[in-house]
Amino acid sequence: MLAPILTLCLLATSQPNIVIVMVDDLGWQDVSVPMHESRTPLNDQWHTPALEGLASQGTVLTNGYAAAPVCTPTRVSLMTGQMPCRHNITYWTLHHDRDTSRNHPRIKAPDWAKEGLQPDTPTLAALLKDAGYRTIHCGKAHFGAHGTPGSDPMTLGFDVNIAGHGSGGPASFYGTHNFSAAGRKRANNPNADPGGKSVWDIPGLEKYHGQDIYLTEALCNEAIEALDQAVAEDKPVFLHFAPYAVHVPIMANRPLLGRYDGLQPKEAAYATMIESVDQALGRILERLDHHGLADNTIVVFTSDNGGLSAHARGGEPHTHNAPLKSGKGSSYEGGTRVPWVIRWPGVTEAGARIDTPVITQDLAPTLARAAGTAFPPTHPIDGVDLRSVLESEANPDRPLVWHQPHQWGASGPGIEPFTAIRVGRWKLLLYHDGPSVELYDLSEDISEAHNVAQDHPEQVELLLEHLRRVAAGTGLQMSIDKATGAPVAISNPAQSTEP
């Protein structure tokens, strides 16, 4: 009996702490750390010194992707290790009995899992909890819809849930508004009828109500308190810190505005939201140092989808992620390519930059294995263990697939029902209305300005065949043609369409 006990003791002492900072709607160009070949004017517009410090100690992944161009599918992929076309949560969720897809004149969404993630699915949080971790969720959950058990992160493997529920955005970022729609309405018009409780009101932060405090700061306070408690209990920690920033409504963290006097007012407010996230990251990193945990903690910083650019921002729409095309909700790189930084002591090289494409669902198997656990064999995993990528820049030759058979609420380039696939330098977009295809060589055209589908028909067919295999293996569901009631085919149309 001594040998197994000794093995378990060694495992417990070697388990790394894990911190994931999953920002909301943070674009590839929304940080001062360059994700491109060189710095850009947009990098110089933001102030993220804590992320710069993390990047100098860890590795920047310049081809890092979110699993989807909107939030819930990506967040579920983080927890399950599966791509959205497999877990079938292909769009953002809200109420268990309502489809959030917007109307499209010719096609409609298939029968997708609008209830979101539920407790019968294995999750990274549950695996780590069973492996002895104190599992802490703080901030935006948006895993399962309101009216389902999955709306509470504690049903999905978290010991602690701070301010997470079934909604994906806040009614207000201000404690003076009680983080609520009613408080915001009263502030804007003291004589207005504030109405009742809103589905967007942030739960569980009542002790901050009426205080002049920003939501990101309040969440960080609570995350640090939960971290301290886990340390006091002598348990390894899994902290999923998911600030509601930088999601709309764009509301300034007013004490930070002075740094951004030269920006258009809406962009200045957005800049303070970014800086507030960076300050929270810095405080969490400092707390790890305080407890002597930094050398045994994996820290991941990323975003759930590309940066918002179609509406609500200052300046010209669809330009905020340049040189990437478009933004949140889109099939183009601006919709899915996001900041990625990982610091993993003993694995990542300080200051390194790796160009190998990686994607959200890679984190679940990577972190589970690092903790000495694994998903059950009955649960298919689409992600890969990133340790070999981080240690040797190994390039797993695999397709990355994005699938959104839904019409998003905004309009703009690539914002329509689509399926996309990237293999190596090539990226194919299959738009379901038509259907039509576009092909891009990302090694030469990161801005997706030149559709080369007609020049490379053999590459189009090769990538479509990859998609057919993925569909057969995952249950990928295409949009439904309203006229025929049949799903759109994964086929090569007679003529490609220029963007």
Long-range contacts (C-beta under 8 A, 24 or more apart in sequence): 11-372, 12-132, 12-236, 14-372, 15-131, 15-132, 15-133, 15-236, 15-371, 15-372, 16-236, 16-296, 16-297, 16-298, 16-344, 16-370, 16-371, 17-236, 17-237, 17-238, 17-239, 17-288, 17-293, 17-296, 17-297, 17-298, 18-128, 18-133, 18-236, 18-237, 18-238, 18-239, 18-297, 18-298, 18-300, 18-367, 18-370, 18-371, 19-237, 19-238, 19-239, 19-241, 19-284, 19-288, 19-297, 19-298, 19-299, 19-300, 20-78, 20-239, 20-240, 20-241, 20-300, 20-302, 20-363, 20-367, 21-241, 21-242, 21-243, 21-277, 21-280, 21-281, 21-284, 21-299, 21-300, 21-301, 21-302, 22-75, 22-78, 22-140, 22-240, 22-241, 22-242, 22-302, 22-303, 22-304, 23-242, 23-243, 23-245, 23-246, 23-277, 23-301, 23-302, 23-303, 23-304, 23-339, 24-71, 24-140, 24-168, 24-169, 24-242, 24-243, 24-244, 24-245, 24-246, 24-247, 24-303, 24-304, 25-71, 25-246, 25-247, 25-248, 25-303, 25-304, 25-305, 25-306, 25-307, 25-308, 25-328, 26-246, 26-274, 26-277, 26-303, 26-307, 26-338, 26-339, 27-303, 27-306, 27-307, 27-308, 27-309, 27-320, 27-321, 27-324, 27-327, 27-328, 27-334, 27-338, 27-339, 28-306, 28-307, 28-321, 28-324, 28-333, 28-334, 28-337, 28-338, 28-339, 29-307, 29-320, 29-321, 29-322, 29-324, 30-246, 30-274, 30-303, 30-307, 30-320, 30-339, 31-274, 31-278, 31-339, 33-60, 33-339, 33-341, 35-60, 35-62, 35-64, 35-337, 35-339, 35-340, 36-62, 36-323, 36-446, 40-322, 40-323, 42-320, 42-322, 45-263, 45-267, 45-271, 46-271, 46-274, 46-275, 47-259, 47-271, 47-274, 47-275, 47-278, 48-274, 48-275, 48-277, 48-278, 49-278, 49-282, 50-278, 50-279, 50-281, 50-282, 50-285, 51-278, 51-281, 51-301, 51-339, 51-341, 53-282, 53-285, 54-281, 54-285, 54-299, 54-301, 54-341, 54-343, 55-341, 55-351, 56-350, 56-351, 57-343, 57-350, 57-351, 58-299, 58-341, 58-342, 58-343, 58-344, 58-348, 58-350, 58-352, 59-341, 59-342, 59-343, 59-344, 59-348, 59-349, 59-352, 59-353, 59-354, 59-390, 60-340, 60-341, 60-352, 60-353, 60-354, 61-340, 61-341, 61-342, 61-353, 61-354, 61-356, 61-358, 62-340, 62-353, 62-354, 62-355, 63-337, 63-355, 63-356, 63-357, 63-358, 64-302, 64-337, 64-338, 64-339, 64-340, 64-357, 64-358, 64-359, 65-336, 65-337, 65-338, 65-357, 65-358, 65-359, 65-360, 65-400, 65-402, 66-302, 66-303, 66-304, 66-305, 66-306, 66-336, 66-337, 66-338, 66-359, 66-360, 67-359, 67-360, 67-361, 67-402, 68-304, 68-305, 68-336, 68-402, 68-403, 68-404, 69-305, 69-306, 69-328, 69-329, 69-330, 69-331, 69-335, 69-336, 69-402, 69-404, 69-408, 70-305, 70-328, 70-329, 70-404, 70-408, 71-140, 71-142, 71-168, 71-304, 71-305, 72-116, 72-142, 72-143, 72-168, 73-404, 74-304, 74-305, 74-360, 75-140, 75-141, 75-142, 75-143, 75-242, 75-304, 76-116, 76-117, 76-143, 77-359, 77-360, 77-361, 77-364, 77-383, 78-124, 78-360, 78-361, 78-363, 78-364, 79-117, 79-123, 79-124, 79-125, 79-143, 79-156, 79-157, 79-364, 80-117, 80-121, 80-122, 80-123, 80-124, 80-361, 80-364, 80-379, 81-124, 81-361, 81-362, 81-363, 81-364, 81-365, 81-368, 81-375, 81-379, 81-381, 81-382, 81-383, 82-361, 82-380, 82-381, 82-382, 82-383, 83-359, 83-361, 83-382, 83-401, 83-403, 83-474, 84-402, 84-403, 84-404, 85-401, 85-403, 85-419, 85-470, 85-471, 85-474, 85-475, 85-476, 85-477, 86-380, 86-382, 86-474, 86-475, 86-476, 87-113, 87-117, 87-121, 88-112, 88-113, 88-475, 88-477, 89-113, 89-116, 89-117, 90-403, 90-404, 90-405, 90-406, 90-477, 91-404, 91-406, 92-142, 92-168, 93-142, 93-144, 93-145, 93-166, 93-168, 94-145, 94-146, 94-166, 94-167, 94-168, 94-199, 95-145, 95-146, 95-147, 95-166, 96-145, 96-146, 96-147, 96-148, 97-147, 100-406, 101-406, 101-407, 102-406, 102-407, 102-408, 102-409, 103-407, 104-407, 104-416, 104-417, 104-433, 104-479, 105-482, 106-433, 106-481, 106-482, 106-483, 107-405, 107-417, 107-432, 107-433, 107-479, 107-480, 107-481, 107-482, 107-488, 108-479, 108-480, 108-482, 109-405, 109-406, 109-407, 109-417, 109-479, 109-480, 110-405, 110-477, 110-478, 110-479, 110-480, 110-487, 111-477, 112-405, 112-406, 112-477, 114-145, 115-144, 115-145, 115-148, 115-150, 116-142, 116-143, 116-144, 116-145, 116-148, 116-150, 116-151, 116-166, 117-143, 117-144, 117-150, 117-156, 118-144, 118-148, 118-149, 118-150, 118-155, 119-149, 119-150, 119-155, 119-156, 121-379, 122-375, 122-376, 122-379, 123-156, 123-157, 124-157, 124-238, 124-363, 124-364, 124-367, 124-368, 125-153, 125-156, 125-157, 125-158, 125-238, 125-240, 126-156, 126-157, 127-157, 127-368, 127-371, 127-373, 127-374, 127-375, 128-157, 128-238, 128-367, 128-368, 128-371, 128-373, 129-157, 129-158, 129-159, 129-238, 130-373, 131-371, 131-372, 131-373, 132-235, 132-236, 133-235, 133-236, 133-237, 133-238, 133-371, 134-159, 134-160, 134-226, 134-229, 134-230, 134-233, 134-235, 134-236, 134-237, 134-238, 135-159, 135-160, 135-238, 135-240, 136-160, 136-162, 136-223, 136-226, 136-227, 136-230, 136-237, 136-238, 136-239, 136-240, 137-161, 137-162, 137-164, 137-240, 137-242, 138-162, 138-163, 138-164, 138-219, 138-222, 138-223, 138-226, 138-239, 138-240, 138-241, 138-242, 139-163, 139-164, 139-219, 139-223, 139-241, 139-242, 139-243, 139-244, 140-164, 140-168, 140-169, 140-242, 140-243, 140-244, 140-247, 141-165, 141-166, 141-242, 142-166, 142-167, 142-168, 146-199, 158-240, 160-226, 161-204, 162-204, 162-205, 162-219, 162-222, 162-223, 162-226, 163-202, 163-203, 163-204, 163-205, 163-219, 163-222, 164-242, 165-203, 166-199, 167-199, 167-200, 168-247, 169-200, 169-244, 169-247, 169-248, 169-249, 170-200, 170-202, 170-215, 170-244, 170-247, 170-249, 171-198, 171-200, 171-201, 171-202, 172-215, 172-249, 172-251, 173-214, 173-215, 173-216, 173-244, 173-245, 173-249, 173-251, 173-253, 173-273, 174-212, 174-213, 174-214, 174-215, 174-251, 175-205, 175-208, 175-209, 175-210, 175-211, 175-212, 175-213, 175-214, 175-215, 175-218, 176-210, 176-211, 176-212, 178-206, 178-209, 178-210, 179-205, 179-208, 179-209, 179-215, 179-218, 202-244, 214-253, 214-276, 215-243, 215-244, 215-245, 216-243, 216-244, 216-245, 216-253, 216-273, 216-276, 216-277, 216-279, 216-280, 217-253, 217-276, 217-279, 217-280, 219-243, 219-244, 219-280, 220-279, 220-280, 220-283, 220-284, 223-280, 223-284, 224-283, 224-284, 224-287, 227-284, 227-287, 227-288, 227-291, 228-287, 228-291, 231-291, 231-293, 236-371, 237-293, 237-297, 238-371, 239-284, 241-280, 241-284, 243-276, 243-277, 243-280, 245-273, 245-274, 245-276, 245-277, 246-270, 246-273, 246-274, 246-277, 246-308, 247-308, 248-308, 248-312, 249-312, 250-312, 250-313, 263-314, 264-314, 264-315, 265-314, 266-312, 266-313, 266-314, 267-313, 267-314, 267-315, 270-313, 270-314, 294-345, 295-345, 296-345, 297-345, 298-342, 298-343, 298-344, 298-345, 298-367, 298-370, 299-342, 299-343, 299-344, 300-340, 300-341, 300-342, 300-363, 300-367, 301-339, 301-340, 301-341, 301-342, 302-338, 302-339, 302-340, 302-341, 302-360, 303-338, 303-339, 304-338, 304-360, 305-329, 305-335, 305-336, 305-338, 306-330, 306-333, 306-334, 306-335, 306-336, 306-337, 306-338, 307-334, 309-334, 309-412, 310-410, 310-411, 310-412, 310-415, 311-410, 317-412, 318-412, 318-413, 322-447, 323-446, 323-447, 324-446, 324-447, 324-448, 325-413, 325-414, 325-447, 325-448, 325-449, 326-412, 326-413, 326-414, 326-415, 327-412, 329-408, 329-409, 329-410, 329-412, 329-415, 330-412, 330-413, 330-414, 330-415, 331-402, 331-404, 331-414, 331-415, 331-416, 331-418, 331-420, 331-429, 331-431, 332-413, 332-414, 332-429, 332-448, 333-427, 333-442, 333-446, 333-447, 333-448, 335-414, 335-415, 336-402, 336-420, 342-386, 342-390, 344-370, 344-390, 347-387, 347-390, 347-391, 348-390, 354-389, 354-390, 354-393, 355-393, 356-389, 356-393, 356-394, 356-395, 356-396, 357-400, 357-422, 358-386, 358-389, 359-383, 359-400, 362-386, 380-474, 382-474, 397-423, 397-424, 398-423, 399-423, 399-463, 399-466, 399-467, 399-470, 401-467, 401-470, 401-476, 403-476, 405-432, 405-477, 405-478, 405-479, 413-499, 414-499, 417-479, 419-467, 419-476, 419-478, 419-490, 421-463, 421-466, 421-467, 421-470, 423-463, 423-466, 426-459, 426-463, 428-453, 428-459, 428-460, 428-463, 428-464, 428-467, 430-464, 430-467, 430-490, 431-497, 432-478, 432-479, 432-488, 433-479, 434-493, 434-497, 435-488, 435-489, 435-491, 435-493, 436-493, 436-496, 436-497, 437-464, 437-492, 437-493, 437-496, 437-497, 438-496, 438-497, 438-498, 438-499, 439-463, 439-496, 448-499, 449-499, 451-496, 451-497, 451-498, 451-499, 453-496, 454-495, 454-496, 457-492, 460-492, 460-496, 461-492, 464-490, 464-491, 464-492
